[in-house]
């Protein structure tokens, strides 16, 4: 492979990698902040939410969003003859029932594979002005941390979508580089093999020449 072509390919590959990393870096501050808040949470903070008898709007909203992320359906209450969704009750049965496990689930959530339908469901809350950490914090410390986590997952999802094509292109470029290197290596090996096979033939010719030069009739002719 032409050295200039190889250099250009390497530069293009690096540019793609740098661009993808720059995109991911946009989501890192939010992820770092959310992780820091989750690290500061204790099981007691989650237990506090679990033990609420009267649930404010901030707590219910936070539990609704987190239940959507984990695919948990709400409990249905009847209030004044009407059906009302109760996400706080649902979360107590399936998520925050084990506070320590819940914190681990948040930290280990598969942020790279959030279903589109989940993103569509939480989008209205992310784009509104009620589900914000500075407002949710008045509900509880734990709800503020969960809110930050939920918003970080949402942001990361869209950053990852933009990065995915770049990752695919980067993988293709690396495969092309590997193929070119293999081709160059094979060509070099073939040249060496060809050179090596020609050497014995050359040596045989030299030996035959020596024999001819040392032939008695040739020597006698020269002396005459």
LINTA-V485832 format. One record per residue. N is the residue number from 1. BURIAL is + if it has 9 or more other ideal C-beta (glycine too) atoms within 8 Angstrom, else -. Layout:
# LINTA-V485832
n=N burial=BURIAL
n=N burial=BURIAL
This chain:
# LINTA-V485832
n=1 burial=-
n=2 burial=-
n=3 burial=-
n=4 burial=-
n=5 burial=-
n=6 burial=+
n=7 burial=-
n=8 burial=-
n=9 burial=+
n=10 burial=+
n=11 burial=-
n=12 burial=+
n=13 burial=+
n=14 burial=-
n=15 burial=-
n=16 burial=+
n=17 burial=+
n=18 burial=-
n=19 burial=+
n=20 burial=+
n=21 burial=-
n=22 burial=-
n=23 burial=+
n=24 burial=+
n=25 burial=-
n=26 burial=-
n=27 burial=+
n=28 burial=-
n=29 burial=-
n=30 burial=+
n=31 burial=+
n=32 burial=-
n=33 burial=+
n=34 burial=+
n=35 burial=+
n=36 burial=-
n=37 burial=+
n=38 burial=+
n=39 burial=-
n=40 burial=-
n=41 burial=+
n=42 burial=-
n=43 burial=-
n=44 burial=-
n=45 burial=+
n=46 burial=+
n=47 burial=+
n=48 burial=+
n=49 burial=+
n=50 burial=+
n=51 burial=-
n=52 burial=+
n=53 burial=-
n=54 burial=-
n=55 burial=-
n=56 burial=-
n=57 burial=-
n=58 burial=+
n=59 burial=+
n=60 burial=+
n=61 burial=+
n=62 burial=+
n=63 burial=+
n=64 burial=+
n=65 burial=+
n=66 burial=+
n=67 burial=+
n=68 burial=+
n=69 burial=+
n=70 burial=+
n=71 burial=-
n=72 burial=+
n=73 burial=-
n=74 burial=+
n=75 burial=+
n=76 burial=-
n=77 burial=+
n=78 burial=-
n=79 burial=-
n=80 burial=-
n=81 burial=-
n=82 burial=-
n=83 burial=-
n=84 burial=-
n=85 burial=+
n=86 burial=+
n=87 burial=+
n=88 burial=+
n=89 burial=+
n=90 burial=+
n=91 burial=+
n=92 burial=+
n=93 burial=-
n=94 burial=+
n=95 burial=+
n=96 burial=+
n=97 burial=-
n=98 burial=-
n=99 burial=+
n=100 burial=-
n=101 burial=-
n=102 burial=+
n=103 burial=+
n=104 burial=-
n=105 burial=+
n=106 burial=+
n=107 burial=-
n=108 burial=-
n=109 burial=+
n=110 burial=-
n=111 burial=+
n=112 burial=-
n=113 burial=-
n=114 burial=+
n=115 burial=-
n=116 burial=-
n=117 burial=-
n=118 burial=+
n=119 burial=+
n=120 burial=-
n=121 burial=-
n=122 burial=+
n=123 burial=+
n=124 burial=-
n=125 burial=+
n=126 burial=+
n=127 burial=-
n=128 burial=-
n=129 burial=-
n=130 burial=-
n=131 burial=+
n=132 burial=-
n=133 burial=+
n=134 burial=-
n=135 burial=+
n=136 burial=+
n=137 burial=+
n=138 burial=-
n=139 burial=+
n=140 burial=+
n=141 burial=-
n=142 burial=+
n=143 burial=+
n=144 burial=+
n=145 burial=+
n=146 burial=+
n=147 burial=+
n=148 burial=+
n=149 burial=+
n=150 burial=+
n=151 burial=+
n=152 burial=+
n=153 burial=+
n=154 burial=+
n=155 burial=+
n=156 burial=+
n=157 burial=+
n=158 burial=-
n=159 burial=+
n=160 burial=+
n=161 burial=-
n=162 burial=+
n=163 burial=+
n=164 burial=-
n=165 burial=-
n=166 burial=+
n=167 burial=+
n=168 burial=-
n=169 burial=+
n=170 burial=+
n=171 burial=-
n=172 burial=-
n=173 burial=+
n=174 burial=+
n=175 burial=-
n=176 burial=+
n=177 burial=+
n=178 burial=-
n=179 burial=-
n=180 burial=+
n=181 burial=+
n=182 burial=-
n=183 burial=+
n=184 burial=+
n=185 burial=-
n=186 burial=-
n=187 burial=-
n=188 burial=-
n=189 burial=-
n=190 burial=-
n=191 burial=-
n=192 burial=-
n=193 burial=-
n=194 burial=-
n=195 burial=-
n=196 burial=-
n=197 burial=-
n=198 burial=-
n=199 burial=-
n=200 burial=-
n=201 burial=-
n=202 burial=-
n=203 burial=-
n=204 burial=-
n=205 burial=-
n=206 burial=-
n=207 burial=-
n=208 burial=-
n=209 burial=-
n=210 burial=-
n=211 burial=-
n=212 burial=-
n=213 burial=-
n=214 burial=-
n=215 burial=-
n=216 burial=-
n=217 burial=-
n=218 burial=+
n=219 burial=+
n=220 burial=-
n=221 burial=-
n=222 burial=-
n=223 burial=-
n=224 burial=-
